[in-house]
């Protein structure tokens, strides 16, 4: 097969995957709340970095992010980095490594927890935002909880003290085509209160995913700023090009 034929097959495969993902999203019974995060909010990023290092870095790494780069972007001094964020690192040049050893993670969870450097780009920031709020009590789970967005997850609910425990309410719905019934998620109901109110906890999660969004592409703010200047240049160039074209062709009938 020639190269053009291979290219067409790859393109068709990508289109089919995109269509399948779109249909899966439409068929999902879970209504995804928008994260509405803002990576330009430095205060939110600072709080998110604190949340990540206190609640996530024990199990998850972020090996594509260095502390010194993070400090520059978040307006933190080296002393602030060392005192507040560098719990298991030796120098500001180090990347964010998890505290848990791989063999312990494999024994406890089956596989080491994934690196979170680019998870928001692969899963989507709205998915992560909703995932952290969608744990519910499940006595049949080894960790005592499950997650509506990822059934059978081996991740425990590390934020239960903040959010409290909740149960998932499922209702029976008839399957189209007369194939019986199926249980469909309807809502959450609280079981116990956490140390935060619902609004406070949602703000906590939003700051955390905002930091994760930043980590997935630390240069995104600079990229957007450069993109604006590039578009302005192209706009001016377009005007000049049109004027030049009119000048050259004005005497040609």
C-alpha positions as CSV (number, residue, x, y, z in Angstrom):
1,X,0.0,0.0,0.0
2,X,1.3,3.5,-0.8
3,X,1.8,6.2,1.7
4,X,-1.4,8.1,0.7
5,X,-3.5,5.0,1.4
6,X,-1.9,4.5,4.8
7,X,-2.5,8.2,5.6
8,X,-6.2,7.8,4.7
9,X,-6.6,4.8,6.9
10,X,-4.9,6.5,9.9
11,X,-7.2,9.6,9.3
12,X,-10.3,7.5,9.2
13,X,-9.3,5.6,12.4
14,X,-8.8,9.0,14.2
15,X,-12.3,10.2,13.0
16,X,-13.9,6.9,14.2
17,X,-12.3,7.3,17.6
18,X,-13.4,10.9,17.8
19,X,-17.0,9.9,16.9
20,X,-17.0,7.1,19.4
21,X,-15.7,9.4,22.2
22,X,-18.4,11.9,21.4
23,X,-21.2,9.3,21.4
24,X,-19.9,7.9,24.7
25,X,-20.0,11.3,26.2
26,X,-23.6,11.9,25.0
27,X,-24.7,8.5,26.3
28,X,-23.2,9.0,29.7
29,X,-25.8,9.4,32.5
30,X,-23.4,11.6,34.5
31,X,-23.8,15.3,34.1
32,X,-20.4,16.8,34.1
33,X,-20.0,20.0,36.1
34,X,-17.7,22.6,34.4
35,X,-14.4,23.2,36.3
36,X,-14.4,26.9,35.3
37,X,-10.8,27.1,36.3
38,X,-8.4,29.9,35.4
39,X,-4.7,29.2,35.1
40,X,-4.1,32.9,35.1
41,X,-5.2,33.1,38.8
42,X,-1.9,32.9,40.7
43,X,-3.5,32.8,44.1
44,X,-5.6,29.8,43.0
45,X,-2.5,28.1,41.6
46,X,-0.6,28.6,44.9
47,X,-3.5,27.0,46.8
48,X,-3.7,24.2,44.3
49,X,0.0,23.5,44.7
50,X,-0.4,23.3,48.4
51,X,-3.4,20.9,48.0
52,X,-1.5,18.7,45.5
53,X,1.6,18.4,47.7
54,X,-0.4,17.6,50.8
55,X,-3.0,15.2,49.4
56,X,-1.7,13.9,46.0
57,X,2.1,13.8,45.9
58,X,2.3,10.9,48.4
59,X,1.0,8.5,45.7
60,X,1.3,10.5,42.4
61,X,4.3,12.0,40.7
62,X,4.5,14.9,38.3
63,X,7.8,14.1,36.7
64,X,7.6,16.8,34.0
65,X,7.4,19.7,36.4
66,X,10.4,21.1,38.3
67,X,10.0,23.0,41.5
68,X,12.1,26.0,40.4
69,X,10.0,26.5,37.3
70,X,6.8,26.1,39.4
71,X,8.2,28.7,41.9
72,X,8.8,31.2,39.1
73,X,5.4,30.8,37.6
74,X,3.6,30.9,40.9
75,X,5.5,33.9,42.3
76,X,7.2,31.8,45.1
77,X,10.7,32.3,46.5
78,X,13.1,29.5,46.9
79,X,12.6,29.6,50.7
80,X,8.8,29.3,50.3
81,X,9.3,26.3,48.0
82,X,11.6,24.6,50.4
83,X,9.4,25.3,53.5
84,X,6.0,24.6,52.0
85,X,6.2,22.4,49.0
86,X,9.5,20.4,48.8
87,X,8.6,17.6,51.1
88,X,10.5,14.8,49.4
89,X,12.9,16.8,47.1
90,X,16.5,17.8,47.7
91,X,17.0,20.7,45.3
92,X,14.6,23.2,43.6
93,X,15.8,21.7,40.3
94,X,14.2,18.3,41.2
95,X,10.9,17.2,39.6
96,X,7.9,16.2,41.7
97,X,8.3,12.6,42.7
98,X,5.8,10.5,44.7
99,X,6.7,9.3,48.2
100,X,5.3,5.9,47.8
101,X,7.6,3.2,46.5
102,X,6.6,1.3,43.3
103,X,6.7,-2.1,45.0
104,X,4.4,-0.9,47.8
105,X,2.0,0.7,45.3
106,X,1.9,-2.5,43.2
107,X,1.2,-4.6,46.3
108,X,-1.6,-2.3,47.6
109,X,-3.2,-1.1,44.4
110,X,-2.2,-3.5,41.7
111,X,-0.3,-0.9,39.8
112,X,1.6,2.2,40.7
113,X,-0.6,5.3,40.6
114,X,-0.2,7.3,37.3
115,X,1.9,10.4,36.9
116,X,-0.4,13.4,36.9
117,X,1.8,15.7,34.7
118,X,-0.5,15.5,31.7
119,X,-3.6,13.8,32.9
120,X,-5.8,16.9,32.5
121,X,-4.8,17.0,28.8
122,X,-5.6,13.3,28.2
123,X,-8.8,13.1,30.3
124,X,-10.0,16.7,30.3
125,X,-10.0,19.1,33.2
126,X,-13.8,18.8,33.7
127,X,-13.4,15.0,34.1
128,X,-10.7,15.4,36.8
129,X,-12.9,18.1,38.5
130,X,-15.9,15.8,38.7
131,X,-13.9,12.6,39.4
132,X,-12.5,14.1,42.7
133,X,-16.1,14.8,43.8
134,X,-17.7,11.5,42.7
135,X,-16.5,9.0,45.3
136,X,-19.3,7.1,47.1
137,X,-19.4,4.5,49.8
138,X,-19.2,0.9,48.5
139,X,-18.8,-1.9,51.0
140,X,-17.8,-4.3,48.3
141,X,-14.8,-2.3,47.3
142,X,-11.4,-3.1,48.9
143,X,-11.0,0.6,49.7
144,X,-14.6,1.0,50.9
145,X,-15.4,3.5,48.1
146,X,-16.0,3.5,44.4
147,X,-16.3,6.3,41.8
148,X,-19.2,7.0,39.5
149,X,-16.8,8.1,36.7
150,X,-14.4,5.2,37.0
151,X,-16.1,2.1,38.4
152,X,-13.7,-0.3,40.1
153,X,-11.1,2.4,40.7
154,X,-8.4,1.3,43.2
155,X,-7.9,4.9,44.3
156,X,-9.2,5.6,47.8
157,X,-11.1,8.7,48.6
158,X,-8.2,10.8,50.0
159,X,-10.5,13.8,50.5
160,X,-13.1,12.2,52.6
161,X,-12.3,14.2,55.7
162,X,-12.9,17.4,53.7
163,X,-16.0,16.3,51.8
164,X,-17.5,13.7,54.1
165,X,-18.9,10.4,53.0
166,X,-21.8,10.2,50.4
167,X,-23.8,7.4,48.9
168,X,-24.8,7.0,45.3
169,X,-28.5,6.6,44.5
170,X,-29.3,4.3,41.5
171,X,-32.7,3.9,39.9
172,X,-34.0,1.2,37.5
173,X,-34.6,2.2,34.0
174,X,-36.0,0.1,31.2
175,X,-33.5,-0.8,28.5
176,X,-34.4,0.2,25.0
177,X,-35.7,-2.6,22.9
178,X,-37.3,-4.5,25.8
179,X,-34.1,-6.0,27.2
180,X,-35.1,-5.7,30.9
181,X,-33.9,-3.0,33.2
182,X,-30.6,-1.5,34.3
183,X,-29.4,0.6,37.2
184,X,-28.7,4.2,36.4
185,X,-27.0,6.7,38.7
186,X,-29.4,9.5,39.8
187,X,-27.8,11.5,42.6
188,X,-25.6,11.6,45.6
189,X,-26.8,11.7,49.2
190,X,-24.5,12.7,52.1
191,X,-23.9,10.2,54.8
192,X,-21.6,12.2,57.1
193,X,-20.4,15.8,57.0
194,X,-16.8,16.8,56.2
195,X,-14.8,19.6,57.6
196,X,-15.7,21.8,54.6
197,X,-19.1,22.9,53.3
198,X,-20.1,21.8,49.8
199,X,-19.1,25.2,48.3
200,X,-15.8,25.2,50.2
201,X,-15.0,21.7,49.0
202,X,-15.8,22.5,45.4
203,X,-13.5,25.6,45.6
204,X,-10.8,23.3,47.1
205,X,-11.1,20.9,44.2
206,X,-11.2,23.7,41.6
207,X,-7.9,25.1,43.0
208,X,-6.4,21.6,42.8
209,X,-7.5,20.9,39.2
210,X,-6.4,24.5,38.3
211,X,-2.9,23.5,39.4
212,X,-3.1,20.2,37.5
213,X,-4.1,22.2,34.4
214,X,-1.1,24.4,34.8
215,X,1.2,21.4,35.3
216,X,-0.1,19.8,32.1
217,X,1.3,22.8,30.1
218,X,3.2,25.4,32.2
219,X,3.8,27.6,29.1
220,X,0.2,27.9,28.1
221,X,-0.2,31.5,29.4
222,X,2.9,32.6,27.5
223,X,1.7,30.6,24.4
224,X,-1.6,32.4,24.4
225,X,0.0,35.8,24.8
226,X,2.3,35.1,21.9
227,X,-0.6,33.8,19.9
228,X,-2.4,37.2,20.3
229,X,0.6,39.1,19.0
230,X,0.9,36.6,16.1
231,X,-2.7,37.1,15.1
232,X,-2.3,40.9,15.3
233,X,0.8,40.7,13.1
234,X,-1.1,38.5,10.6
235,X,-4.0,41.0,10.6
236,X,-1.7,43.9,9.8
237,X,0.1,41.9,7.2
238,X,-3.2,41.0,5.6
239,X,-4.2,44.7,5.3
240,X,-0.8,45.5,3.7
241,X,-1.0,42.6,1.4
242,X,-4.5,43.6,0.2
243,X,-3.3,47.3,-0.3
244,X,-0.2,46.1,-2.2
245,X,-2.4,43.8,-4.4
246,X,-4.7,46.7,-5.3
247,X,-1.7,48.9,-6.1
248,X,-0.1,46.4,-8.4
249,X,-3.3,45.4,-10.2
250,X,-4.9,48.8,-10.5
251,X,-3.7,49.5,-14.1
252,X,-4.5,46.0,-15.3
253,X,-7.9,45.6,-16.8
